[in-house]
Structures are given as C-alpha cells and as structure tokens.
Amino acid sequence: EQLADFNVPGIMPFGQPLFPPLPKRDLGLYFVAGKPIPLPKIADPTPEQLDKYHAQYIQALRDLFDRNKANFGCADATLEIM
C-alpha cells in the first residue's frame, strides 16, 4: 500500500543483472501462434458480448497451450490464468 501511494509498482524484476526485462540466457524462449479468432466490430459492446468473446479468447489460449506444451517438455503442465 505504501508503494502505491507514491505510484511505484511493487514488482520483482528478473532476467539479466544489468537489464532485468531481458530474459535469462540459460532459459529457452519459445513462441507459438494460434489461428486468428474472428471477431465482429461492435461499436458499443454489451457486458454479455465482452464476456462471450473473452471466453472464446481464453479457450483459444488454453487450446494453444495444451496442443504445444508437450513439444517443449512440459506435457504435464497446466495453464493458470488469473
């Protein structure tokens, strides 16, 4: 709470010692891309519409993770979305 009073983010940087935002060199960095999610253009979406498309996005993330996790040695991993 005290950090927030001064607009200081309470984060723990990780990565390279001189520039923490960079990933550590001894860890693999992998990238996978899924198929596009078709979304309509809605000028003023309702909360129900937002929930619907957000749920589609989260499900697509879960599917992408589950399809690819074994390729990277993490077959038993579970995706946690908070």
C-alpha positions in Angstrom: 0.0 0.0 0.0 2.8 2.4 0.8 4.4 1.9 -2.6 1.1 2.6 -4.3 0.9 5.9 -2.5 4.0 7.0 -4.5 2.9 5.4 -7.8 5.7 2.8 -7.5 4.9 -0.6 -8.9 5.5 -3.4 -6.5 7.3 -5.9 -8.9 10.3 -8.1 -8.6 12.4 -7.8 -11.8 14.0 -10.9 -13.2 16.4 -11.7 -16.1 19.8 -10.2 -16.8 21.6 -8.5 -13.9 22.2 -5.2 -15.7 18.8 -5.1 -17.6 16.2 -7.2 -15.8 13.5 -7.0 -18.5 15.6 -9.2 -20.8 15.1 -13.0 -20.3 17.8 -15.1 -18.8 20.2 -16.6 -21.3 20.1 -20.1 -19.8 16.3 -20.4 -20.4 14.6 -21.2 -23.6 12.3 -18.6 -25.1 9.6 -20.2 -27.2 6.8 -18.7 -29.3 3.8 -20.3 -30.8 0.9 -18.6 -32.7 -2.6 -19.8 -33.0 -5.2 -19.3 -35.6 -7.0 -15.9 -35.6 -10.2 -15.6 -33.7 -12.9 -13.9 -35.9 -14.5 -11.1 -34.0 -17.2 -8.7 -35.2 -16.7 -4.9 -35.0 -19.1 -3.8 -32.2 -19.1 0.0 -31.6 -20.6 -0.3 -28.1 -20.4 -3.9 -26.9 -22.6 -5.1 -24.0 -21.0 -6.8 -21.0 -22.5 -10.1 -22.2 -20.8 -9.7 -25.6 -17.5 -8.9 -23.9 -17.8 -12.0 -21.7 -18.6 -14.1 -24.7 -15.6 -13.0 -26.7 -13.3 -13.0 -23.7 -14.3 -16.6 -23.0 -13.5 -17.5 -26.7 -10.1 -15.9 -26.3 -9.3 -17.7 -23.1 -10.4 -21.0 -24.6 -8.2 -20.4 -27.6 -5.2 -19.7 -25.3 -5.9 -22.9 -23.4 -6.2 -25.0 -26.6 -2.9 -23.5 -27.9 -1.1 -24.2 -24.7 -2.5 -27.8 -24.5 -1.6 -28.5 -28.2 2.0 -27.3 -27.8 3.1 -28.0 -24.2 4.5 -31.5 -24.9 6.7 -30.1 -27.7 8.6 -28.1 -25.1 8.9 -30.8 -22.5 6.0 -29.7 -20.3 3.4 -32.4 -21.1 2.1 -32.4 -17.5 1.9 -28.6 -17.2 -1.4 -26.8 -16.6 -2.1 -23.3 -17.8 -3.1 -21.0 -15.0 -4.9 -17.8 -16.0 -5.5 -15.4 -13.2 
